[in-house]
Amino acid sequence: MADTQYILPNDIGVSSLDCREAFRLLLPAERLYAHHLSRAAWYGGLAVLLQTSPEAPYIYALLSRLFRAQDPDQLRQHALAEGLTEEEYQEKLERVILGSKAAEQHPEEVRGLWQACGELMFSLESRLRHLGLGKEGITTYFSGNCTMEDAKLAQDFLDSQNLSAYNTRLFKEVGQDGKPCYEVRLASVLSTEPILDSEMNSKLKSYEFQGSNFRVTRGDYAPILQKVVEHLEKAKAYAATSHQEQMLAQYIESFTHGSIEAHKKGSRFWIQDKSPIVESYIGFIESYRDPFGSRGEFEGFVAMVNKAMSAKFEWLVASAEQLLKELPWPPAFEKDKFLTPDFTSLDVLTFAGSGIPAGINIPNYDDLRQTEGFKNVSLGNVLAVAYATQREKLTFLEEEDKDLYIRWKGPSFDVQVGLHELLGHGSGKLFVQDEKGAFNFDQETVINPETGEQIQSWYRSGETWDSKFSTIASSYEECRAESVGLYLCLNPQVLEIFGFEGADAEDVVYVNWLNMVRAGLLALEFYTPEASSWRQAHMQARFVILRVLLEAGEGLVTVTPTTGSDGRPDAQVHLDRNKIRTVGKPALERFLRRLQVLKSTGDVAGGRALYEGYAAVTDAPPECFLSLRDTVLLRKEARKLIVQPNTRLKGSEVQLLEYEASAAGLIRSFSERFPEDGPELEEILTQLATADARFWKCPSETPSGQA
C-alpha cells in the first residue's frame, strides 16, 4: 500500500490548456511580447530540473534525445517492429530506449544517460521517495550532507548579511581545519566580477560565522539564465508601457548579477503596471519545495486577460476594504492602508515550473506586500481543467451530494480562489522593528487579543515571514488564505459579486465548504508516515482545516470509514449544511484569529505549536487518520497532466501551436519547445548536473574523511 502512491497508471488523464481565443485577440506587438516572454519562461523553467533531484536533468536530456529522433508514433512503431508487444512497449522503458533510433545514432551517449538516471527514476528507496534534507529525503537545493541544522545556520548567516535565500543553493564541505565550509551559490549569468557591479561585489566573499566558514559565490544555472536574459531583452522591444520596460530591465539585472534586490525593483514596476493585456511574472518565486521553506523554485508565466471574469474581480477589489473589516482580528492587525491591487482573470499561454496553480498572489516579498502592494491572478483556463469532474470518479461523497457538487464545484471554486488570493494572501499586518529601531505599530496601545497583553514579539530588521517560520511558512500561509476564503464566502455581498443569490448562493457556500472538507481527507495522500512529514503545502493546509472543523463538533463534519460496493475499504464525508454558520463559522473565526495574531507578532513557537498540532496525523479514534490514509491511497485518482501550447516566430508573425490532450501531445509540445537548440540544452543540463554530482551523496554514502 505504501508504494502505490508513487506509481502512476499508464492511462493517466491528460487535458489541454485552451487559450486560442485570448491569443487571437492580441495585437501583433502583444503577440511578439508574449512570445519572447514565453521563451524566457520555458528556458528558465529548465532550472527546476536542477532544483529537484540529481537524476532529473538526465531524465530530461534522455527523453529529449529520444523524441528528437522519433516522435511518439514513430517510436511505438519502431519498438513493435523490433519485436516488443504493445504491453511491453508500455512497460519496458529500458528496452524501448536502448532499441530506439536515438540509441542507434548515438549508442554511447544514450546508454550513458540511461545509466545516470534509469535506476534512480524507478527507485522506491524511502529516502528517494520525497523531498527532504540528508537522510530524510532528496533535494538539490542543498548538498546531500546538509541537515535541517545546516539550513537553519545558513539562514541565520543570510539574515546577518541581509541576503535573500530565494535564488540560492547551499553546498557543504569540510575544510582542512575540520570546520564546515558552506558555499552559498547565487543564480546568475555572471560568475566573475564586472567593474560596475558594485551592489553584489561587496557580498561575494568569504565569511566566518558562528564557527563555520561561508563563501558567497554566483553563476548557478548560468547558461540557462543567459537564454532567459536574451529573450527578456527581445521582449523589451515590444513592451506596451514604460513600467514593463523598467520591469524587464530589472529582471535582466537580477538574472545577470544574482541580485534579489533588482528583482524586487522589477516587481515594484510590475505592481505598478496595471491591467496589462499580456500579464507575466518570472523568477525564483515559490518556496514550497525547499525542505527548509526559503529557496524559490524558478517559475515563469505568460497569460492574457479574460475580460468577463476580470470584471467580477474588479468589483471584489472595490469591496475589499469593507470586506477586510469582516475578518476576525482587531484593526491594528490589519495593514494600515489597503493597497488596491490588480485582480484579473487570465488565460494561460505559458506556465513554466513544476505545476500550474489555479490562482496566484504575488510578489512574495513581505516588505513589498506590506507597503507597496501586490497583484492577484486567477487562471481561468486552468480552473476550467480543474472543473472537469466525472460523477463515477467522485470519491468519499454521499450520493445525494454528487450531482450538487458537479453543478457548483466550478462556480464555488471561482469564489474561493478570488477570496483566497485577494483577501487571504492580501490581508494581515506584520509587526516590524526596522534597522533604526522604529516600530510600525504602537507598542503601548496594541493589545494581543489572545492574551490581553501588550505585544511581546515582532520581526526584527532582515527577518521575513519565510525566514522566521521557515518549514511551516508556506503551508501556514496557505491555510490562512484558504480559511479566509471559507469565512468570507458566507458574506452575501461576496456571493452577489459573483452573481449568486438565494438558493444558488446557499448551494455555492455548501459546495465550497464540502470541497474543502473532502480536500482535507484527500490530502492524506501527501503525508509520509515514515518521516511524520507533509510533502505538499496546500494539502497540509486543507487537512488542518478539516481537523479544525471536526474539532468544532456538534455533527458539523464527520468522516466515516465504510465498505465500498466493490467490497474494499471506503470512507464518506458528511457536512451538515445547516450548521455551517452556527458551528463552522465560529470555529473558523477563532482559528483564523489565532493564525493571524501569531503571524503578525512573529511568534514562531506559538505558531508551530498551533499549526503542527492540527497537522499531526495519528490513528487515534474517532477518525483514525493513518488508517484512512490507506483508504485514500486505495481510492486515489492520479492528477491530470496538462498540455500547454507553444508559440513560434515565422518571419514577423507569431503562431500559436496547439497539441492534442494525450501523452503523445504532451511529448510533442516539449519536443517542439526548443527546436533550434534542443541538443545544446541537453548538453548544458547534463554538464551542470555532472559538475555538482559529488554533492548529492547522502552522509551514509560519503567515504570517511570526505564531505
N, C-alpha and C positions, 0 to 999 in steps of 0.2 A: 504493500500500500504506500509506503513512504516514497518509493521510487516513481510512482505513477505521475506525480505532479511534474516530473522533469521529462516526461515523454509526450511528444505531440503526435496526434494521429495524422496519417497521410491525407485524410480528407478534410483538413482544417479549412474553415471558411475564409474566403477572400472577397474583399469589397474594393471598389474603385472610388476615388475621390472625384466628384463631378464639379468642375469649375468652368465648363465650356462657355456658359452664358456670360458669366462675370468677365472672363478673359475677352470674349468677343466685343464687349462694350468699351474696352480700353482703347485709348488713342495710340497711334504708332510710338510716340515718345514714351508713353506709360508702359507699353509692352517691352520696349528696349530696357527701360529702368527695371522692370520686373525680371526680365531675362538675366541681366547681369547680377542682380541681387540673388537670384536663384542659383546661378553658377557659383557665386561666393559661398552660399549656404551649403550646397552639396559638397564642394571641396572641403570646407571646414568640418562638415559632418564626419569626414573620414577620421578626424582626430578622436572621435568617440571610440573607434576600434582600439586606439592606443590607450584609452582611459578605462578599459573594461577588463580584459583578461589577456594573458600572454599569447594565447593562440588566436585571438580574434583577427589580428591583421593578416595572419597566414591563411585563415579560412576565407577571408575576403579575396585575397590575392589568388588563391586556388580556384575559387568559383568564378572569379572574373576571367581568369585564363581559360577555364573550361568552356565558358559560354561565349567567349570571343571567338573560339574556334568552331563551335557548333551551337546553334540555338536549341532550345529545349526539344523541339520536334526532331531535329536532325540528330541530337544526342540519343534520343529514345530509339529512333530507327537504327542508328549505328549499333547501339547496345543489343537490340533484338537480333540484328544481323550477325552479331558476334556470338550468338547462342544463348543469351540471357532470356529468361521468361519475363513476362510482364511483372509478375510478383517480385522476381529477383531485381529487376530494374528499379523498383520502388524501395527495395530493402538493402541491397548490397552496394553501398556507395563506393567502397574501395575498388571493386571490380569495374564499376561504371567509369570511375575516374582514370584508373590505370589502363583501361581499354579504350579510352577516348581518343579523338583526333588530336587534342591538345597534348596528350601523352605521347602519341606517335611523333608529333612535330618536335617536342621538347621533353624527352623522357626524363632526363636528369632533374630538370627544374620542377616538373610536375611531381615526380616521386619525392623530391626534397621537400616540397610544400606539404605533401600528404604526410610525410614522416614528422613534420613540425607540428601538425595540428590534428591528424587523424585520430590518435588515441585520446588526446585531451578533449576533443569536441564531444566524444561519446562517454567520457568517464563520469561515473556516478560516485566517485570517491567523495566522502562527506565534505571535505574542505572545498572541493571544486564545484559544489552544487549552488553556491550562493555567494554574494558579495560579502566581504569581511576582511579583517586585518589578521595577519600572521596565520596561526593555525585555525582561526575561526572562519576563514573564507578566502576568497580570491579578489584582488583588486590591483589595478596597475596605477592607481593614484599614489600608491606607496610601494616601496620595495617590500619584498616578501618577509623580511625580518623586522618590519615595523609592527609595533603593538599599539594598543589604544593609548598607553602611557607616552609613547613616542609622538603620537599625533597630538596629544594634549601639550606636550613640551614644545612642539613645533608651533602650535597655535599661540602659545604664550610668547614665543620668540617673535612671531609675525606681528602680534599686537604691540610688542615693545618697540618695533621698528615702524609701526604704522603701515604695514604691508598687508594687502588682502591675500587671502588664500585662494580666491576664485580661480585664478589662471595658473595655479602652481601644481607641481607634484613633489613628493618628498622621497629622497633616496638616502638610505642609511648605510654607512660602512664604519669599520673600526680603525682608527688611526694607529700609527706606530707607537703613540704614547698610551694606547689602550683606551683612550676616550672615544665615545661615539662621535662620528663626524657626519653631519647631515647636509645634504645638498638640497636646497630649495630651488627648484628649477622653474623659471617663469616661461610661459608660452610666448614666443615672439619669432619674427623673421630674423632679426639680428642676434648674433651671439657675440660680436666684437663691439667695441666702443666707438661710435662716431663722435666727432668733436663736439657737436652741438646737442648731444643727448644728456643735458645737464640733470634732468629730474631723476633718471634711472642710474646715472653714473654713481651717485652717492650711495646707492643701495647695493650695487654689485660688488661685493667684497666678502671677506671672511670676518666672522664674529666669534667671540666666546660668550656663551650664555648658560648660566646655571650649570657650569662644569662640563658642558659639551661644546663642540665646535660646530658652527653653522657657516655655510657658504651659499651665498645667493648668486645664482647664475641665470642665464636665459638662453633661448634658442630652441626650446621644446617645440616640436611639431613644425620646425622652421620651413621646410619645403612645402608643406601643406598650406601654412598661413601665407606663404608667398603668393600662392594661387588665389587665395581669398582676397588679398590686397589688390592683386591685378584686376579682379572683376569689380571690386568696390570702386577703384579708380575709374573704370569704364562706366559704372552706374552713375557716378557724379555728373557725367556729361548730360544725363537725361533727368537730373533732379528737377522737381517741379517748383521747389521753394528754396530760399537761402537756408532755412533750417535743415532741410535734407542735405544740402551741400556741406554745411558745417558738421552735421551729424556724421556723415560718411568720412569727412576729413579726420575727425577724432577717432573713429573706429580704425581707420588706416594707421593713425599714430599709435593706437593701443596695440594692434596686432603686430606692428613693425617693431616697437620698442619694448613690449611687455608691460605696458602701463595700464593698470586698472583705473587710475585717476583720469586718463584720457578717455577710457570707455565710459566713465561716469559723466564726463563732459559731453560726450556724444549722446548719452542718454538724456541729458538736460535738453539738448536740441530736439531729440526725439519726442520728449514730453510736449515741447512747445509746437511741434508740427501737428496741428490739429486737423483731424478728419481728412487725412490724405486718401486719395483713390487707391493707391498701392501702398499697403502698410507692410512694414518689415521690422525685424529686430534680430540681432546677431551677436554672438559672443559666448563667453563662458558663463552660463546663466543659472541653471538649476542645480542644487546641491544634493538632490535626493539619493544619488547613487554613490556618493562618498560615504564610506562607513563612519567617518567622523562627522560628516554633515557640513563641511565648509567649502569644499572644492567644487567648482562648477563644471558641468558637462557642456561641451560645445553644442550649440543649438542655433539654428537659423531658420526663420520662416519668412515667406512672402505670401501675401494674400490680398484679395480685392474686396471692396466694400459691398455688403448686401444691404441695400437702402431700406427695405421694408422692415426687417428686424431691427436695424440700427435706429429707426425712428422710435421704437418702443424703448430701447436702451437710453436714448436721449431723454425721454420722459422720466425714466427711472433716475438718471443722473440729476435731472431738475428737482426731483423729490428727495434726493439723498440727504440733504441737511436735516429735513424734517424726520426722515426715517431713522437717521442716526440717533436721534433723541429717544427712540423707542428701545434702543439696546440697553441691556440691564446693568450698566455700570454708571457711576457718577460722572457728571460733565467734565470733571478735572482729568478723567482717564481717557477722554477723547481729544483728538487733535485740536489745537487752538483755533484752527481755521480749516474747513474742508476745502481742499484744493480740487476744484471741479475738473475731473479727468475726461478724456475722450473715452467713450464706450461704444464700440462699433461691433456689428456682426460681420464677419468676413468669410469669404470662401477661399480656402487654402489652395494655393498653387503649388507651393513647396514647403515642406517641413522636414528639415534635416536634423536628426538626433536619434535617440533610442526609442522614441514613441511620439505619438501625436495626441496632445490633450484636447479636451473639448472647450476649454477656456483658459485664458492667461491673464494674470495681473502682474505687470512689470513696470519699471525695473525692480529688482530685488534689493537694491541698495537702501538700507534703512534711512540714512540721512536724507536722501533724495525724496523718499516716500513721505517722510515726516514734514519736510519743509518746502518741497517743490512740486510734488505730485506724482502721478503715475498714469498709466493707461490700462483700460480693460478691453479685452478682446474675447468675443465669443466666436467660435469657429463653426459656422453654420453647416458646411458640408461634412464636417467631422461628426457633428451631432446627428445629422441625417443617417450616417452609417450606424451610429450607436442606437438610434431609434428602432432599427430593423430587428424585430423580435418575432420568433415563431412560437406559437402557443405550445406546441408539443415539447419545446425545449425549455420552457419556463419551469425552473426548479423551485421547490420549497415554498410555493404559494398555495393557498387554499383555492379550490376550483372556482368558487364564486368570485375570487379576486382577479382571475387571469384575464378575462376579457376587458375589465376595467383598467387593469394595468397596461395592456397593449394599447388601449384607446388613449390613455393620458400620460404614458411614460414620456413621450416626446415633449408635449407642452409643459409638463411639470419640470422636466429637466432644463428647459429654457429658463424657467423661473429660478430654479436652483442655481444654475450657472451664473445668471445675472446677479443674484444676491450674493453668492459666494465670492465672485470676483470683485464687485464694486464695493459692497458694504461689509464683506467678510475681510478680505485682504486689505481693503481700503480704510478700515476703521482702526481705532485704538491709538493711544499715545505711548511712547517710551519715555520714561523719566531719565534725563541725561544730565550729567555734570561735564561741561566741556573742559578743554585743556587749560583754560584760565580760571577754573573753579566755579564758574557760573552755572546755575541750575535753570532748567527750562520749566520748573514748577516751583510753587511756593511751599517750602519745607514747613512753614509754620501752620498753614491752613489746610493743606491737602491731607485728608484722612483716609487710611486704608479701610474700606467698608467691611472687610473680613475680620479685622482685629479691633477696629475702633480707635487705633492709634495713628500717630504720625508715620509718614513713610520712612522705613528703615533701610531700604536698599534701592539702588539705581544703577544705571550704566555709566561707567567712567569713560573718559576720552579714549578712543581707539577700540572700545568694546562694541560689538554689534550683536544683534539677536542671534545670528548663526554662530558666531564665535563663542558666545556665552552659553547658549543652550545646546550647542553642538549636535550630538547624536539624536536628540529628540526634537530639534528645532523645526525641521521640515514637517514632520508628522503632526506635531503640536499645532503649528500654524494652519495646516490643512484642516485639522479637527475644529479649530476655532472658526474658520471660514465656513465649513460645512454646517456647523451649529448655528451660525448667523443666518444662513440660508433657510434652515428649517424653522427657526424662530420667526423670521420676518415674513415668510411665506404665509403666515397666519393673518397678516395685515390685509384688510380688504382693499386698501389703496394700492398695494403691490399687485394684487390679483387683477384689479381693474386696469392697471397699466398694461398688463399682458392680455387683456381682453376677456377676462373671466369674471362672471357674476353668478350669483345664485347657486343652484345645484352643481353646475360645472365647476365653479370656484371651489366648492367643498370637495369635489372629486379630485381636483388638481392637488389640493392640500393633502388629502388622504394618500394618493398615489406617491406624492413626493416623500412623505414620511415612511410609507410602506417600502418604497425603493431603498431608502436609507437603512431600514431595519434588515431587509434582505441582503443588501450590500455588506452589512456588518457580519452576517453569517458567511457569505461567500468569501469574505476577506480571510477566513481561516486558512485558505489555500496558501497564503503568503506568510504564514507563521512557521518557523522552524523549531520544532520541539527540542532537537538535539542541542541547539545553541541558545534556546529560550529567547529568540530574537525575531523581529519582524523584518521582512525583506522589501516592503513597499510602503511608502509614507501614507498615501491616501487610504490604502486598505487598513492599515493600523488605525487611522483616524476614524474610519467608519465602524470598526469593531468597538472602539472606545465609546462612540455614541450609542451603539447597541447596548453596551454594558450600562451606560447612564440611564437609558430608557427602561431597561429591565429592572434596574435598581429602584426606579420610581414606584414599581409595584402596582397594586390595585387592578391588576389584569390589563394594564395598558399594552404590554408586549409580552408574548410568550413564544418560546422556541421549543417545540415538542418533537422528540425522536419518534419516528413511525416506521412502518414497513411498507415499501412500495408495492405496486401491482406486480412487479417482477420478483417479489419475494426478498429483495435486497434492502439493506438499511436505507431509510429516507428520513426526512425531517420536514416540519411545517412551521412557518412563522405566522403569527396572528397579531394584528394590531387592532385594538378597539378604537374605531374612528370617533366614537362618542366621548372618548377620554383624552383625545389629543390636546384640547385646550385646557381641560380641567386638571389633568395629571401630567401630561407630557410637557406642556409649556412651562409650568412652574419648575419642573425638574431641570429642563434645559436652561431656564433663566438662572438658577443657582449655579449650574455648571459653567455657563458662559461667563458669569461674573468672576468666578474663581480663576478661570483661564486668563481673562484679561488683566485682572489685578496682578497675578503672578508674572505675566509677561511685562506689563508696564513697569513693575518695580524691579525687574531683573532678578527675581527670587528663584534661582536655579534649583536650590534644594527643595523648596516648596513645589515648584513646577514639576520636578522629576517625581516626587512622592505622589502627587496627584495623578499625573499622566501615566506613569509606569504602573501605578496601582490598577487603574482601569484597563490598561493594555495587557495585564498578566493573563495568560491562558492556562487554566487548570482543568482538572477533571472533577472539581467539586460540584456536587449537586446544587440546584436542580438542573442546570444547563449541561454540565459535563462537556465543556467545550473541546477538550482534547479528543474525546470520542466523536463528537460532532464533526471535528476536523476530518476524520476518516471518511465520514459520510459525504462531506463537501468534496473531498478528492474523488470519491467514487462517482459522484454525480456531475463533476465539473464539465463544462464545455470550454474547449480551447478558445483563447482570444483570437478574433479575426485578424488576418493580415490585411494591410491596406496598400493598394497600388496607387502610386502617385504619378501624375503626368510629367513630361519633360517639355522644355522649350528648346527650339532650335533656331539658330540665326541663318537665314538663307538670303544672302545679299543684305539688304537693309530691313528685311521683313522678318518678324519673329513668328514662328509657327508653334502651335500647341500640339504636342504628340501625346495621344491617349492610348491606353492599353486595356485589354480585357481583364475582367475580375477573375483571375485564375493564377495558379502558381507560375504558369508559363508567362503570363502577362507581367507578373511581378519581376521575374527574372529578366525579361526583355527590357523593362523600364530601367533596371540597373545596368544592363549591358550597353544600353544606348545613352546612358547618362554622361559618360566620359569617352565619346567616340574618338577624339583626337589623341588623348594621352593615357588611355587605359593601361598599356604596358608600363609606361613611366610611373604611374601611380602604384601599380603592383610592386615595382622595384622600390619605390620610396617607402611604402608601408613595411615591406619585409626588412629593408635595411634599418629603419628606425626600431622595429621590434627586435631585431637581432642585436643591435648595438646595446640594448638595455637588458638582454636576456638574463644576464648574470644576477640581476637584481630580484628576479621573481622567485628565487628559491625560498621555500619555507624554512624557518630555523632548523627544523629537524632534518632538512635535506642539505644543510650547509656543512661542508667539511670543517673539522676542528681548526680553529685559528683563523678562519675566514668569516667574512660577513656577506 
